[in-house]
């Protein structure tokens, strides 16, 4: 008489399930699954309720143990069992990953400049705030992936989303605990006047920079909360669907994570056009460097949404109904070590004790394909982290865009390129049914294509002329040595100086940077440095102020009637390279993300099943410590080398106001080539050193699931058709 298994029966490995199957009371493995009931759909079909006629002995089983049902503790309403399927798990995890990407990789990168200005922070301080996320993740990854991998994954995931929501609310807290942001009239106008007071005296004792510790705490909580998402979330999906469909599920999951930052850039740019004190009126415009947008709105909305999505994730069971079938069907593709020590990982009890952690780490370190996939991921993460942080700044400098325009354009690029590449990569692996070595070779091809496309950085736009920096002042004016220290020295004595006789009597302050575009087509450091005496009027269509009486705006390029006029904001660039640059940048981003899901799939397949969660945790530690954390620092250092004009924050060097475009393109190209070549090399070594097990598929056309084909497959000596009758675990589930 066959036994009917309870829904809470769980198996840590295929071997454990087959050992149980060897007994006369062994379980059945033919339960209809969310995927098998409609094989033509990559997402899997709806789960049909078995009828008594479809089951052996006309028996059905309705679980009475709530551990296998969707709910919270003893609360397992029948109506919510409809959501107890892989599709709904994928939906809620996608929402969580979307929010994580939008908050951490979108809003944070968008509001950095506003936070610096609002709380008087230095660039290295905001860099430390950004790094707090990765530091927290590195601290927690080993613990979460090891113990969460053998624990109740949905509870770990839901708790993480709750912590992430708390981090967002903490990050927005300084807005509500500080005095309103106000700018005095002299700072707003910045016109030439003989009496000026340094803003350094006004800011003394403000103490707002101490709020950086609150931001660091918020980012630390973000890192702790997001840690389970991309380790336990991936393995939970992989364990509960057929392995041939797992890349599609994981691809959709990561696509949501890629679309999230794009939405963060777009929404962040929109929020920054709203004044930070939403209850107050201001004469400032978003183009003014003193403007601070409503940076905090996104964090409040994102935190509230994360609180809502955490609730359903916490209600999922340890294993979804029917998942035991896929454990037995899966064919191991784990790399075979020379000493055969990987066999110890097949022990059902392996990894359930902290004593096994050193042995588990050793097994991963002895796995060359796993190590080189980790290193390849680190090189790709360096480029992604660097470009996501400084990509908008690059567009802003090269094409003379505003910060919000650059963030919007970059968001438009990431949505189709990053999101489309991520989803398509998972679909290609499923469609071609690639095995581990084929997947790694596919990743190598993607790396080569993106390496060729990155040479677009050879093209650059000339700098917009700026008086005293990239262009001399007009009328053969003599330079004063007052502000030479602001500018990177140049060979031409006409450059590297901001104070000339035309503005010497204005006593301009270098702390007040407010660029204006003169009628002569030259950009000036501020209206004061252009010698402007008054505000003539404000343009109705753009809201930009027009200054008059500008004594430095003279020369042959000024048209009749425009003498002495200057327009608030930067001069527009006449460079026509933007369409070509964005096209090739799209290719770089697309092929970089195209190999992300295949590389993740290869990582899951080259390690034993019991080490998947822990292996992903170790990989994320390597990726973050070698890529995510140093990536922005490395790219930031490379970009800082090309700075022409530095901010002066009361005697201390702040952020860069103006970059030399040719140098920025050249240094970015060098860094991109180095990391792309290393990534290609690491993928090649992983492919060459991979040694598949004897029972793995011998061609890319064979499935990695036994019994997945029409004729059925075999698992060792056990054919699926020889396994005992059905396990019926959830008769309420529908899609």
N, C-alpha and C positions, 0 to 999 in steps of 0.2 A: 504494500500500500504506500504510494508516494506521499511524502510530507508536503504540506502547503506552508511556505515560508512566510513569516511575519514581515511587514513592511520595514521594520527597523533593522532587519538583518543587513549587516554591512561587511564588506570584505576589503581588506587592505591590499590584496594582490590577487592576480589570477590564480596563482598556485593555491592560495587558501581556499578559493572557491572550488577548484578542481579536487582538492583533497576531500572536501565535504561531499562532492558529487560522487566520489568513489564508494561511499557507503551506501547501503541499501536504502537509506533514508535521504539520499542526496537531493538537492534542490533542482527545480526545473529552470531552464534558461530560454524559454520560448515566449516570454511575455511580449505582447505587442508593444513597441516602443514609439516615442514621439517621432522618431526618424524613419523606422522601418515601415510604418503603416502607409508611407507614401515616399518611395525611394526617389522619385523624380524631383522632389523638392529639396534644394540644398538646406533649407531651414527645417526640414522635417515636417510631418503632417500633424493632423490632430490625432489625439489618442482615443481610439475607439474602445468602448466598453465591451469586454468579452462577454459573450452569452454562454449559458450553460451548455449549449450544443457545441460550442467551440472548444471546450475544455475537457480534458480526460475525466471520465467518470461523471461528467456533467456537474462538476463541482466548481463553485466560485468562492473567492475569499475576499471579504471586506475587512480591512484592518481595524482592529479595536485599539491598538496601541497608538497613541497620538504621536509617538516619535517618528513615524513614517508619514505623517500628514502635515499639511501646511497649517500653521497656527502659532499661538504664543502660550506655551505651557499647556494647561488643561483646556484652554480656549481654542478649539479647532472646528469652527463652523463648517458645515457641509458645503455652503455656498462658495467659500473661498478655495475649495479643493480644485476648482477650475484653473486656478493660477499655479497649481503644483506641477508645472511642466517646464522643460528646458527653455521654451520660447519666452515664457514670462520671467524666468530667472534672468535670461539674457536681456530682456527689456529693462528690468530694474537695475541690473548691473551697468547697462549702457547709460541710464540716467545718472547713476552715481559717478561713472567715469567722465561723463560730459560735464558734470558740475565740478569735478576735481580739475579737469583741464581748463575750464572756463575761469575758475577762481585762481588757481596757482600759476598756470602758464599763460593766462590771458590777462586778468585784471592786474595781477602783481606787476607784470612787465609794462603794462600800460600806464599805471599810476605812479611809477617810481619817481619821475620828475616832479609831479605834484606833491608827493610826500616830502621830497627833499626841500622843496620851496616852502611848504607849509610848516614843517617842523625843524627848519634850519639844520638839515642833516648833510653830512659830507658824503661824497660818492662811495668811499670805502665803507661807511656805515650802512648805506642802503645795500651795498654788496653783501655785507654780513647778514643783513635781514633776509636777502634772497637765499643765501647759502644755508640758513637755519633749517629750511625745509629738507634739503638733502642730508644735512648732518643728522637730523632726527630720524630720517629714513634709514641711514646707515646703522645707527645705533639699534634700531628696532627690527631690522630685516631678518637677521639670523634667528632671533627669538620667535618672532611671529611666524615665519615660514616653517620653522622646525616643529614647534608645538601646535601651531594652527593646522599644519599639514596632516597631523594625526588626530586633530580635534574636530569640533563642530564648526565647519568652515563658515556657514551663513551667520552664525553668531559672532564670529570674529569679524566678518565683513560688515555686518550691521553696526557693531560697536565702533569699528573704525570710521564709518560714515558719520556717526554721532560725534566722535571726537573732531573730525574734520569740520563739521558744522560749528562746533564750539570755537574752533580756531578762527573761523571767518568772523564770528561775532566779536571775538576778542580783538581781531585786527581792526575792526571798525570802531572800537571803543574810544580811541583818542579823539575822534571828532567830537564826541559828546562830552568830553571832560576838559576841553581846552577853551579859552576865550575865543570869540568870533574872529575870523580872519579879516583884517582891515588894512588898507593901504593908504598912506597919507597922500595928499594932493601933490607935493613935489615929486614923489616917486611916480605918480601916475603921469604927470606931464613930462618931466625931465627936460624942460627947456633951459636955455641959457640964462643964468642969473648969477649975480656977483656974490650972493650969500647962500652958502650951502652947508648943511650939517650932515656929517657922515652918519649913515644908518647904523654903523657899528655901535655908536653910543646908544641908540634907541633900543638895540636888541640885547644889550648886556643885561644879564640877570633873567632873561626870558625863560630859560630852563626847558624849552620845548624839545631840545635834542634828547633829553632823557626818555622821551616816549619811544625811542628806538627799541628799548627793552620790551615794551608792550608788543610792538610789531614782531620782534624776534620770538616772543612767546606764542603769538598767533601763528607764525610760520612753523614753529616747532610742533604745535598741535596739528597743523595741516600735514606735516610730514609723518607724524605718528598715525594719524587717521587714514592717510592714503596708503600706508605700507601694505595692509592686507589686500588691497584692491587688485594690484597687478601681479600678485603671487598666488594667493588663495583663490581669488576670483577666476583666474585663468585655469587653474587646476580643477576647480569645481565644475566649470563648463566642460573641460576636457574629460572628466570622469563620468559625466552624465549624458554624453552623446557618443555616437559611433565615431571612431577615430578618423574616418574619412570625412566626416562633417565637422569635426572639431576646428580645422583651420577657418572654415566659414564663420562659425560662431565667434571664434576668437578675433577674426578679422573685423566683424561687425562691432564687437566690443571695443577694439582699439580704434576703429573709425570714429566712434562716439568720443573717444578720448582726444582724437585729433581735431574733430569739429569743435570741441569745447573751447580750446584756445582761440580758434578763429572767432567764435561767438564772443569770447572775452575781449578780443581786440576791437570788434565792431561795437559792442555795447559799451566797453570802456571808453572808446573814442566819443560815443554819444554822451555818456555821463560827464566827460570832461568838458563838454560844451555848456554844462550847467554850472553856475557858480556854486562853490562849496557851501556857502551859507544861503540855502535855498529860500529862506525867509527874508533875505535882505536884498536891496537893489544896489547895483554897482555900475560905475561908468567904465570899468575895465572891459575889454573884449578878449575873447579866447586867444587872439593873436599876440596879446601883450605878454611878455615874459614873466610879468608879476601875477598873471592870472592863475588861480588855483581852482580846478574843476571839482565837481562832486564825486571825488574818488571813492567815497565810503558807501555809496548806494549799492554798488555791485556786491560788496561783501555781505551786506545785510540780506539782500535778496537771495544770494547763493547759500548763505548759512541757513536761512529759513527753508529753502527747497531741500537741502541736504537732511534736515531734521525730518521732513515728510517722507523722503525716500528710504530712510533707514528703517522705518517701521516694517514695511513688507519684507525687506531682506532678512530681518531678524526672525521672521516667521517661517522660513524654509527649513525643511528637515536636513539631517546629516547627508542623506542620499535621496535623490529623486526616485519615484517609482519606476521600476524597470531598469535601473542603472546597473544592477548586478549582471545583466546579460552582456553589457559591453565590456565588463571586466574580463569575462571569460573569452569573449570573441577577439580581444586585442592581441596582436602579435608583437612581441617585444622587438624593438630595433636598437636596444641599448648597446653602446660600444663595448666590445669584448676586450677585457684586460688580459694581459699575457699570463698573469697568475690566476685568472679565473675568479678573483675575489669579488667580482660584481654579483656572483651568485648568492652571496650572503644577504644582499638587499632584498631577495625574494622571500626571506623569512617573514611570515605575517606579523611577528612581534618586533621586527626590526624598526627602529625609529620611534618606538613608543616610550622610550626611557631616555633621560638626558645623558645617561652613560653611553648611548650609541652615537651621540653627536660627533665626538672626535673621529670615530670610525667612518661616519657618514661624510664628514669633510674630507677625510683621506681618500675615500672612493672617488669623490668628485675631482680632487687634485690629481689623481692618477688617470683621469679621463681627458686625453689631449684634445679631442674634438670639442668637448664642453669648454675647456679652457680657452681655446682659440675663438670659439663663438662668443664667449664673454668678452674677450679683447676686441673682437670685431664690433660687438655691441657698444663697447666703450668709445671707440673711435667715431662711430655713427652718432652716439649720444653727445660727444663733444661738439660736432658740427651742428646738431639740432639745437643743443642748449645755447651755443654761441650765436647761431642765426636767429633763434627766437628772441634772444635778449637784445641783440644789436642789429637785427635785420631792419626794423623800422628806423633806427638811427642812421643806417647806411642809406636807405631811400631818402630820408630827410636831408642828408648832407649832399648826396649826389644830384638830386633833382630839385633842391631848394623848396621842399615841401614843409608844411607845418607838422607839428607832432601828431595831431589828430588825423591829418590826411595820410601821413606815412603809416600810422597804425591801421587805418582803414584799408589802404592798398595791400598791406601785408596780410591782413585778414582775408581779403579777397583771394590772395594767392594760396593761403593755407587750406581753405575750405575744399576746393576741387583737387589740388595737388596732393596735400597730405591725407585728406579723408579718402579721396578716390584711390590713391596708391595703396593705402592701408587695406581697404576692402578688397581691391582687385588682387593684391598679393595673396590673401587667404583663399580667394576664389580660384586662382590659378593652381595653387597646391592641391585643392580638392579636385578640380577639373582634370588635371593631368595625373592625379593620384601619384605624386612624386614621393619616392622614399627618401630617406635621410640624406644620402649623398647627392641625389639629384636636387634636393632643396638647397643645399649649401652651394652647389654650382650655380643655381639660379640666382642666389644672392650675390655671388661673385660677378655675374654678368651685369646685374643692376648697379653694382659698385663701379664697374668699368664705365658704363654709360654715363653715370652722374659725374665721374671723374673727367670725362671728355667735355661735358656741358659746363663744368665749373670754370673753364677757360674764358667764359663770358666776362669774368672780372678783369680781363685785360682791357676792356672798354671802360672808360670813365668820362665823366663830364667835367669841363673846366670850372674852376671856382668862380662864383659871382664876385666881381671886383669889390673889395672892401677897403675903404680909405685907411691907410696906415698899416694894413696887414698884407693884403695881396695886391694892392694898388696904391700908388702915391697920391697924396692930396694934390689938388689942382693949383695952378697959378704959381708954381715954383715956390710954394710956401716952405718956410724953414721949420725943421722939426725941433720941438722942445724935448728935453730928456726926462720929462716928468713921468711918463708912463711907458717907458721902453720895456720894463720888466714884464709887462703883460704879454708881450708878443714874442713868439719864437724868433730869434735873431735871423736876419736875412743879410745876404751879401750887399744888396743895394741899400744905401743909407736912407733912401726915401721910404723904405718899409720898416716895420718893427717899431713904429712910433704912432701914438694916437693923439698926442697933443701938439697942435700947430698954432701959428700966430692967429689964424682965423677963429680959433676957439679958446685961445689962452686966457682971455679975460672972463670966460664963463665959469672957470674953476669946476670943471666937470669931474664927477666922482666915478671912479672905475668900478665901484660896487654896483652901480645902477646901469645894467645892460638892457638896452631897449632899442634894438636896431631899427633904422629907418632907411628907406630907399629914396635917394635924391633924384631930382629931375634929370641929373646928368647920368643916370644909370649906375651910380656907385652907391654901395651900401655903407652906412656909417654906424658907429658903435652905439650911438644914442642921438636923440635930437640935440642934446647939448653939444656933443662932439661934432655935429654938423653945423653948429653955430646958430640953430633955430631960436628965435626969440618968442614966438607966440604960436598958439594953435589957431589956424585960419578957419577951418570948418571940419565937419565930420561927414564922410561920404554916406549917403542914405542907403545905398545898395549893399555895401560891405560893412558899414559901421567903423571903418578905419579913419583915423584922424589925419588931417593934412596940416603940416607945419609950414610956416612962412618966415621970412626974414632969416633964412639959413645962409650965413655968410660964407660957409665953405662950399656951398653948391654953386660953383661957377665953372666956366669953361666952355669949350666949343660944342660939347654934346648937349647943352641945354637949349631947348627950343624957345622961340620968342614967346614971352608971356609966362614962362615957367621958371624964370630966374628966382633962386632962393626958396624953392618949394621942395618939400620932402614928404613922403607918404609913410605912415606908420607900418612897420613890419619889414620882412626881408624882401629883397628884389627877386622877381621871378627868374627862373633859369630858361634860357633859350635852347638848352640841350635837347636833341631829338633821339637820344639813344634809349629812352625809357621803354618803348614797346619791345625792342629787341632784348633788352636786359630782362624785363619781366618774363618774356617767353622762355629764355634759357634758364632763368631762376626757377620757373615752373617745372622745367625738366629735372633740374637738380633736386628740388623738393619731392617731386613725384617718384623718381627712382630711388631716392633715399628711403622714402616710406614704403615703397613697393616691396622691399626686401625685409621690412620689419616683422611682419607676421610669419613669413617663411622662416626667418632666422629663429623666431620664438618657437615655431613648430619643430624645427630641427633640434633645438635645445631640449624640448620635452621628450623627443624620441631617442636621443642619444644617451639618456640616463635611465636607470631602472624606474619602474612605475612608483615604487615606494619613496623615491627620492625626488619626484617631480617638484613638489612644493618647495622643498629645501633647496633644490638645485636652482629654481627660479629666484629664491631669496639670495643665494650666494651670487648669482649672476647680477641681480640688481645692486648688490653691494659693490661689485666690481665696476658695473656701469656708472654708478653714481660717484664712487670714490675716484675713478680714473677719467670719467667723462662729464657727468652732470655737475660736479662741484668745480673742477678746474677748467671746464669748458668756457663758461662766461669770463672767468678770470684771464684765461689765455687770450681769448678774442678781445677782451677789453684792453689788455696790455698792448696787443698788436695795434688796435685802433688808436690807443692813446699816443703811440709813437708818431702818428700822422697829425697830431693836433697843432694848429697854428696859433690859436688864441685861447688862453686859459682864463677861467673865472677867478676873480680875486674876492675871497670871502674874508674881509677884514684882516688882510695880511697873510691869509692862508690860501694855498692853491685849491680851487674847487674843481668843478667839472669843466669839460672843454666846450667852448662856444663855437669854434670854427675848426674844421678839419681840412687838410689838403687832400682833395679828392683823388688825385693820382696816386699818392702814397697809400691812402686807405684801400683803394682797389688792389694795389700791388701786394700789400701785406696780407690782405684777406685771401687773395689768390694763393699765396705761398702756404698759408696755414691750411687752406682747403685741400691743396694738392697733397700735402704731407699726410693729413688724416685719411684722405680717400685712398691713397696708395697703401697705407698701413692696413686699412680695412679690407682692401682687395687681397693683400698678402695673407691676412689672418683667415679669410674665408677659404683661400686656396689650401693653406695648411690643414684646416679642419677637414676639408674634403679628402685630402691625400691620406691623412692619418686615421680616418674613420675605418673601423673594422666591424662590419655588421655580424650579428649572430648567424649561425648556419641556417636557422629556420626562418630568417627574414625573407621577404619577397625578393626574387632575383631579377625582376624587371619592374620598371616604373608603372607598367600597366596592371600589376597585381595589387590587390587590395591589402591594406594592413589590418583588415578585420577578417577573421574567420567567419565563413558563412555569409559574408556580405554580398557575394556574387549570386548569380542566378542558380548556379549548380551547387552552391554551398561549399564551405571550406572546412578544414579540419584543424583542430588545435592539438598538435602532437598526435597522440594516439586516440584523442577524443573527438569524434565527429559531432557536430551540433545535433544531427538527427538522432544520435545515440543517447543524448542527454535525457534525464528524466523529465516528466511532464511539467506543465507550466507553473510559473509563479505569478499569481495575480495580486497586484499590490495596491492599485488605486482605481476603483471603478467609477469615481466621481470626476476624474480629470477630463477636461475638454479643452480644445483650442479654439 
